[in-house]
Amino acid sequence: MFAQKKEEQGGVTNRMTYRVQHGSGEQISLLGFGMMRLPNNQDEVDKLVDYAIAHGVNYFDTAPMYMGGQSEVLTGNTLSRYPRDKYFVATKMSNQNQRLWSFADSKRMYEQSFERLKVDYIDYYLLHSIGGGGMDTLKGRFLDNGLLEFLLKEREAGRIKHLGFSYHGDIRPFDYLLDHNDQYHWDFCQIQMNFLDWRHASMKQGRRVDADAEYLYNKCEKTGVQCVIMEPLRGGAFGRMAQELVDKLKAVRPSDSPARWAFRWVGSYPNILTTLSGMNRMDHLVENVQTFSPLETCTEAENRLLADIADEMAGFPTIPCTTCGYCMPCPYEVDIPGNFAYYNNAVNEHLLPLPDKQAADYAERKEKFAAGLRKALPDVQKWARSCQDCEECLPKCPQQIRIPNQMARIVELLRRR
């Protein structure tokens, strides 16, 4: 199940845990570097990547839409300083906007990724976020325009080494692509998976979809398609876990953060090729490298504890936002992820105003909630109250959050008595 290299590189002993890519036999670091939220400074990116590569990380995931295109540029600049066989780079066909559905526009995006990344082949190429918009969108983006057929030929030609897709949203495109694996021969599939989503799936029209990590993982495993994992920390939600839940974890492993628990849980599953983490701070990178060098899988008792933690977290009235930022920009300048992050933190810290308006400390709690929001988002234009319910954000949200409805909840908490 595991592979491990113990080698010296620049005086650093590499103890990273690796997984073997089916077919090619390539060894992929079980910790992958997500490049979506990089510092917008090349020197800082270089320092992070240098540390990662020195400690065995070799999988780097980006996309044309990340940071308005700057992620691919920064990634290409930093990785091109290394021999091409020292890293595996993943990028995506991010043609979600219907204006980009034509074959010519999509092909131009594909070719631009090569230029930005400074490569003549892409190791892992993904159909980005299939599921949004259902089967009609899948057909428009990839099937009816001949784009998927083109990408399959690019894999045959060697310009794409491994072809896969990432998934959010309607389950039907996910099922369709895996059910036709005899035709497409997917090399991997990128899914959202963490110990909370494993037990508490979202429901749409009576079907378990999107966040149902157990269904997604098991179907990939049965189909023989390896998984790349995104959102192992639920967009940082585990780092903002309520203190009473953190204390339960600390009682078992006093030195381990909730993030380390979450990574160990994900890495314990055998069909996972790599686990992505968006590491834009050196301290996070160092801790994550330590977690995977080598990985210590969860025991049965620890899995039961995490299941209990997940059940308790599901009882908190948080908003399932992972702060991916796909919903942005808002035409009315609302900071959607910022509002949701503040609200979720207030829930976990028990700072929300009580439902009982007659409670003695009701007004005090409301004022503290508003004061905290002013500190988190100093520009009041970015507050939830600026939402005009235009619904432009709805089709963009991978978690299918009813964003205007959730904004209205936050606004209600800010209303004067």
Stockholm file with secondary structure:
# STOCKHOLM 1.0

chainA/1-417         MFAQKKEEQGGVTNRMTYRVQHGSGEQISLLGFGMMRLPNNQDEVDKLVDYAIAHGVNYFDTAPMYMGGQSEVLTGNTLSRYPRDKYFVATKMSNQNQRLWSFADSKRMYEQSFERLKVDYIDYYLLHSIGGGGMDTLKGRFLDNGLLEFLLKEREAGRIKHLGFSYHGDIRPFDYLLDHNDQYHWDFCQIQMNFLDWRHASMKQGRRVDADAEYLYNKCEKTGVQCVIMEPLRGGAFGRMAQELVDKLKAVRPSDSPARWAFRWVGSYPNILTTLSGMNRMDHLVENVQTFSPLETCTEAENRLLADIADEMAGFPTIPCTTCGYCMPCPYEVDIPGNFAYYNNAVNEHLLPLPDKQAADYAERKEKFAAGLRKALPDVQKWARSCQDCEECLPKCPQQIRIPNQMARIVELLRRR
#=GR chainA/1-417 SS CCEECCEEETTEEECCEEEECTTTCCEEESEEEECTTCCSCHHHHHHHHHHHHHTTCCEEECCTTGGGGHHHHHHHHHHTTSCGGGCEEEEEECCCSGGGCSHHHHHHHHHHHHHHHTCSSEEEEEEEEETTTHHHHHIIIIITTSHHHHHHHHHHHTSEEEEEEEECSCHHHHHHHHHTHHHHCCSEEEEECCHHHHHSCEEETTEEETTCHHHHHHHHHHHTCEEEEECTTTTTGGGGCCHHHHHHHHHHCTTCCHHHHHHHHHHTSTTEEEEEECCCSHHHHHHHHHHBTTBCCCCHHHHHHHHHHHHHHHTSCCCCCCCCCTTCCCTTCCCHHHHHHHHHHHHHTTCSCCSCTTSTTHHHHHHHHHHHHHHHCCCGGGSGGGCCCCCTTGGGCTTCCCHHHHHHHHHHHHSCC
#=GC SS_cons         CCEECCEEETTEEECCEEEECTTTCCEEESEEEECTTCCSCHHHHHHHHHHHHHTTCCEEECCTTGGGGHHHHHHHHHHTTSCGGGCEEEEEECCCSGGGCSHHHHHHHHHHHHHHHTCSSEEEEEEEEETTTHHHHHIIIIITTSHHHHHHHHHHHTSEEEEEEEECSCHHHHHHHHHTHHHHCCSEEEEECCHHHHHSCEEETTEEETTCHHHHHHHHHHHTCEEEEECTTTTTGGGGCCHHHHHHHHHHCTTCCHHHHHHHHHHTSTTEEEEEECCCSHHHHHHHHHHBTTBCCCCHHHHHHHHHHHHHHHTSCCCCCCCCCTTCCCTTCCCHHHHHHHHHHHHHTTCSCCSCTTSTTHHHHHHHHHHHHHHHCCCGGGSGGGCCCCCTTGGGCTTCCCHHHHHHHHHHHHSCC
//
